[in-house]
Amino acid sequence: MTKIDIISGFLGAGKTTLIKKLLSEAFAGEKLVLIENEFGEISIDGGFLKESGVEISEMSSGCICCSLVGDFNKALQEVYERFQPHRILIEPSGVGKLSDVIVAVENTAAQVPGLELNSFVTVADASKVKVYMKNFGEFYNNQISAAGAIILSRTQKLSQEKLESAVAMLREKNPDAAILTTPWEDLDGKTILNAMEKVSLAQELLEKMQQEHALHEAEHAHEHEHEHEHDHDHDHGHDHDHGHDHDHDHDHDHGHECDDPNCSCHHHHHHADEIFSSWGRETPKAFTREDISQILTALDSGEYGKILRAKGIVNGKDGQWIEFDYVPEEQDIRPGHPDYTGRLCVIGAELNEGALGGLFGL
C-alpha cells in the first residue's frame, strides 16, 4: 500500500523546512516520491533530494488546481506504477484549494487499489493567520477548513496570548483538526507525523484500557477456570443478564473496591469504549504543576461525572512540559517531552463536558 500525504500551505509558510524535517526524521528509509508544482517557488533543490534517495516527479502541466481531472490523476498513477513507493508526498501550489487536491487524490485512489490518502495538512505561519484570513479569504480559509491537521510555523515568535488567539481563529474555521503549536525545533519528525495522522489521546487511552481489560479478563478467567468447569448454566445466565447489570457495574467501578490501580474496568465490561465516553481537548495553554494537581483533585469530587481515567501532556508556565495520569484518588504528575500541542483526555461515565472545559480553563 502506498500512502499519500498532502502538504499544503501558502508560499513562505515553511513547507520546504517541514518536508526536509519529515524526510530525515519521520520517513527515513522509506521509498518516497515527492510530487510538486512548478507554479511559484521551486520547493526543494534536486541535490538535497537525490542525497535522500528521493525521486522527483516534476509536473509538466503547472498548477495542480488547473489540471485536476486529466493530468493529475494520470501523473499520480504513473508515479505509483513506475516507482511503487511506500509514500507519495504531494506539495500543491501555494494558491491551490486543498479541498480540490483531496478530491483529486481520492478519485485516483478509488481507481488504483494500491493507493490510499493518508493525511492532508496545511502549514500556516502563526503570525499571519489574522491578516491572511482577511486578505486571502477564500483560498486561505479553504486550506484551513479542509485540513486534517494544521501545522503552525514560527509559533515561537508569538506571545502566549497571541498564539492562543490565532488557534481560536483557526478553530472557528476547523473544529476537528489537530493544530500543531509547539516550535518545530522542539519536536521530532515522528511527533509531527502523529499530528498529521491525528492519533488522538482518547484512542491511545482507550486502547490501553482495552489491553488492560483483556489482561484482567484473562487473569480472571484463569483464576476461575477450575471453579466454573462444572457450572456452564451459571456462566451462561450471567452473560445473558449482562445488559441489566450495567448500572450495578458502574457503581462497582467507581466504588474503588479493586486494589489494582491499573484495573481500569470491572470484568463485566466487555466493550469499554461503548460504555464510557471520552472528552478531549487540544490547547497551547500553559499550566503549572499546582494547577494540574488541583484540577485532578477536583476530578475526585464527582461534579464532573464518574471519572475513570485522565491523561494529558501540556505546556508548563516555566517552559518545561508537564505530563499527567489520573485514576480515581491517584495522580501522577511528572516532567514531559514536548508534544505537538497540549493534549488532554478524560474518560468516564456521565461526563459533564461543559464543566470539564471550565475546570481546565478552556
C-alpha positions in Angstrom: 0.0 0.0 0.0 1.3 3.5 -0.9 0.4 6.2 1.5 -0.3 9.7 0.1 0.3 12.7 2.2 -0.7 16.2 1.0 1.3 19.1 2.5 -0.4 22.4 1.5 0.2 26.0 2.6 0.7 29.5 1.4 4.1 30.4 -0.1 6.6 31.2 2.6 4.7 29.2 5.3 7.6 26.8 5.7 6.6 23.7 3.7 10.1 23.1 2.5 11.5 23.1 6.0 8.8 20.8 7.2 9.3 18.4 4.3 13.0 18.3 4.9 12.4 17.5 8.6 9.9 14.8 7.8 12.2 13.2 5.3 15.1 13.0 7.7 13.2 12.2 11.0 9.9 10.5 10.1 10.2 9.0 6.6 13.9 7.9 6.8 14.4 4.6 4.9 11.1 4.8 3.1 10.9 4.8 -0.7 9.3 8.1 -1.3 8.3 10.2 -4.2 7.6 14.0 -4.0 5.2 15.5 -6.5 5.4 19.2 -6.6 4.2 22.0 -8.7 6.3 24.2 -10.9 4.0 27.0 -10.1 5.6 29.6 -7.8 8.7 28.7 -5.9 10.6 25.5 -6.5 10.2 23.9 -3.2 13.3 21.8 -2.7 16.5 21.7 -4.7 17.1 18.5 -6.6 20.5 18.0 -5.0 19.1 17.6 -1.5 16.5 15.1 -2.7 19.0 13.0 -4.6 21.1 12.6 -1.5 18.0 11.4 0.4 17.3 8.8 -2.3 14.1 10.6 -3.3 12.8 10.5 -6.8 11.3 13.7 -8.1 8.4 13.9 -10.5 8.1 17.4 -11.9 4.5 18.0 -13.1 4.6 19.5 -16.6 1.1 20.9 -16.5 1.7 23.6 -13.9 -0.7 24.3 -11.1 -2.5 21.2 -9.8 -5.7 23.1 -9.3 -5.8 23.9 -13.0 -5.4 20.3 -14.2 -7.1 18.1 -11.7 -9.3 15.9 -13.9 -6.9 14.6 -16.5 -3.2 15.2 -15.9 -3.1 15.0 -12.2 -4.8 11.6 -11.9 -2.6 10.3 -14.8 0.6 11.7 -13.2 -0.3 10.1 -9.8 -0.9 6.7 -11.4 2.3 6.9 -13.4 4.3 7.8 -10.3 2.7 4.8 -8.4 3.3 2.3 -11.3 6.8 3.5 -12.0 8.2 3.7 -8.5 5.9 1.6 -6.3 6.9 3.8 -3.4 6.0 3.5 0.3 4.8 7.0 0.3 4.0 9.9 -2.1 4.2 13.4 -0.8 2.2 15.9 -2.7 3.1 19.6 -2.3 0.3 21.6 -4.1 0.8 25.1 -5.4 0.6 27.7 -2.6 -2.6 29.1 -4.2 -4.4 25.8 -4.8 -7.5 24.8 -3.0 -6.7 22.0 -0.6 -10.3 20.5 -1.0 -9.7 20.2 -4.8 -6.5 18.3 -4.3 -8.1 16.0 -1.7 -10.9 15.2 -4.1 -8.4 14.5 -7.0 -6.3 12.2 -4.8 -9.4 10.3 -3.6 -10.6 9.9 -7.1 -7.3 8.4 -8.2 -7.1 6.2 -5.1 -10.6 4.8 -5.9 -9.2 3.7 -9.3 -5.9 2.3 -8.1 -6.2 -0.3 -5.3 -2.6 0.2 -4.0 -3.1 3.9 -3.2 -4.6 5.4 -0.1 -4.9 9.0 1.2 -3.1 9.0 4.5 -3.1 12.7 5.6 -3.8 16.2 4.3 -2.3 19.1 6.2 -1.8 22.8 5.9 1.3 24.6 7.0 0.4 28.1 8.3 2.6 30.9 9.6 1.2 31.6 13.1 2.0 35.3 12.9 -0.1 35.8 9.7 -3.3 33.9 10.5 -5.4 37.0 11.1 -4.1 39.1 8.1 -4.3 36.1 5.7 -7.9 35.3 6.7 -8.8 38.9 6.0 -6.8 39.4 2.7 -7.0 35.9 1.1 -10.3 34.7 2.5 -11.5 32.1 0.1 -8.2 30.3 -0.7 -6.7 30.6 2.8 -9.8 29.6 4.6 -10.2 26.6 2.3 -6.7 25.4 3.2 -7.6 25.8 6.9 -11.0 24.3 6.9 -10.1 21.3 4.7 -7.0 20.3 6.6 -6.9 17.2 8.8 -4.0 18.9 10.7 -2.8 22.5 10.8 0.9 22.8 11.3 1.8 26.2 12.6 5.2 27.6 11.9 7.0 30.5 13.7 4.9 30.0 16.9 8.0 30.9 19.0 7.7 34.5 17.6 4.3 35.0 19.3 3.3 35.8 22.8 1.2 33.1 24.6 -1.8 35.4 24.3 -1.4 35.9 20.5 -0.8 32.2 20.0 -4.0 31.3 21.8 -5.9 33.9 19.8 -4.5 32.5 16.5 -5.6 29.0 17.5 -9.1 30.3 18.4 -9.4 31.8 14.9 -8.3 28.6 13.3 -10.7 26.5 15.5 -13.6 28.6 14.2 -12.9 27.5 10.7 -11.9 23.9 11.6 -13.1 22.4 14.9 -11.6 19.0 14.3 -8.1 19.3 13.0 -5.0 18.7 15.1 -3.3 22.1 15.5 0.4 21.9 16.0 1.5 24.9 18.2 4.9 23.8 19.5 8.1 25.2 17.8 9.4 22.6 15.3 12.9 22.6 16.7 11.5 21.2 20.0 9.8 18.3 18.1 10.9 15.1 16.4 9.5 14.5 13.0 7.7 11.4 14.3 5.7 13.6 16.7 4.7 15.9 13.8 3.6 12.8 11.8 1.4 11.8 14.8 -0.3 15.2 14.5 -0.7 14.7 10.7 -2.2 11.3 11.2 -4.4 12.5 14.0 -3.5 9.8 16.6 -5.8 11.0 19.4 -5.1 10.7 23.1 -8.5 9.2 23.6 -7.7 6.5 21.1 -4.4 5.8 22.8 -6.0 5.7 26.3 -9.0 3.6 25.2 -6.6 1.1 23.5 -4.5 0.9 26.7 -7.7 0.4 28.8 -8.9 -2.3 26.5 -5.5 -4.1 26.7 -5.5 -3.9 30.5 -9.1 -5.1 30.4 -8.2 -8.1 28.2 -5.3 -8.9 30.6 -7.6 -8.6 33.6 -10.2 -10.8 31.9 -7.6 -13.4 31.1 -6.3 -13.4 34.7 -9.9 -13.6 36.0 -10.7 -16.5 33.6 -7.5 -18.3 34.6 -8.2 -17.9 38.4 -11.8 -19.2 38.0 -11.5 -21.8 35.2 -11.4 -24.7 37.7 -14.2 -23.2 39.8 -16.6 -23.0 36.8 -15.6 -26.1 34.9 -18.8 -27.8 36.0 -21.1 -24.8 36.1 -21.9 -23.9 32.5 -25.5 -22.9 33.3 -24.4 -20.3 35.8 -21.9 -18.7 33.3 -24.5 -18.6 30.5 -27.1 -17.0 32.7 -24.6 -14.4 33.9 -23.7 -13.4 30.4 -27.4 -13.2 29.5 -28.1 -10.7 32.3 -25.1 -8.6 31.3 -27.3 -5.8 29.9 -29.4 -5.5 33.0 -26.3 -5.2 35.3 -24.9 -2.1 33.7 -25.9 0.3 36.5 -24.6 -2.0 39.1 -21.3 -2.4 37.2 -20.9 1.4 37.0 -21.3 1.7 40.8 -18.9 -1.2 41.3 -16.3 0.5 39.0 -16.4 3.7 40.9 -16.5 2.3 44.4 -12.7 1.7 44.3 -13.1 -1.9 45.6 -10.4 -3.0 43.2 -7.0 -2.8 44.8 -5.2 -2.8 41.5 -4.7 0.8 40.3 -4.2 -0.4 36.7 -7.5 -2.3 36.7 -9.4 0.2 34.6 -12.7 -1.6 34.3 -14.7 -4.3 36.1 -14.7 -7.7 34.3 -18.3 -7.4 33.3 -17.4 -4.6 30.8 -16.6 -6.3 27.5 -16.7 -3.1 25.5 -15.1 -0.2 27.5 -15.4 2.2 24.6 -19.2 1.6 24.2 -20.0 2.2 27.9 -17.7 5.1 28.6 -17.4 8.4 26.8 -14.3 10.5 26.4 -13.7 14.2 26.5 -10.6 15.6 24.8 -9.1 18.9 24.0 -6.0 20.3 22.4 -4.7 23.6 23.6 -1.5 25.7 23.7 -2.4 26.9 27.2 0.3 26.8 29.8 -0.2 25.3 33.3 1.8 24.9 36.5 2.1 21.5 38.3 0.0 23.0 41.1 -2.7 23.9 38.5 -2.8 20.3 37.3 -2.8 18.9 40.8 -5.8 21.0 41.8 -7.6 20.0 38.6 -7.0 16.3 39.2 -8.1 16.5 42.8 -11.3 18.2 41.6 -12.0 15.2 39.4 -12.5 13.1 42.5 -15.4 15.3 43.6 -18.0 13.7 41.3 -19.0 17.1 40.0 -17.6 16.3 36.5 -19.0 12.8 36.1 -17.7 9.4 37.1 -14.1 9.8 36.0 -12.2 6.6 35.3 -9.0 7.9 33.7 -7.5 11.2 32.8 -4.3 11.7 30.8 -2.5 14.7 29.3 0.6 16.5 28.3 0.6 20.3 28.5 3.0 23.2 28.2 4.3 24.4 31.6 4.4 28.1 32.5 8.2 27.6 33.2 8.7 26.2 29.7 9.0 22.6 31.0 6.3 20.3 29.6 4.1 18.5 32.2 2.7 15.0 31.7 0.0 13.6 34.0 -2.0 10.4 34.5 -5.0 10.1 36.8 -7.1 7.2 38.2 -9.6 7.9 41.0 -7.8 9.2 44.1 -4.4 8.8 42.5 -2.5 11.2 40.3 1.0 11.1 38.7 2.4 14.4 37.6 5.9 14.5 36.0 8.1 16.4 33.6 7.2 15.5 29.9 8.7 15.8 26.5 7.2 18.4 24.1 4.1 17.2 22.2 2.8 18.9 19.0 0.4 20.9 21.2 -1.0 20.5 24.7 -3.4 17.5 24.8 -6.0 16.5 27.4 -8.2 13.5 27.7 -10.8 12.4 30.3 -12.6 9.1 30.2 -15.6 8.2 32.3 -19.4 7.8 32.5 -21.9 10.7 32.5 -19.2 13.3 31.8 -20.1 16.9 32.3 -18.2 18.2 29.3 -19.0 21.9 29.9 -17.7 21.8 33.4 -14.6 19.9 32.4 -13.8 22.6 29.9 -14.2 25.2 32.6 -12.1 23.2 35.0 -9.2 23.3 32.6 -9.8 26.9 31.8 -10.8 26.3 28.2 
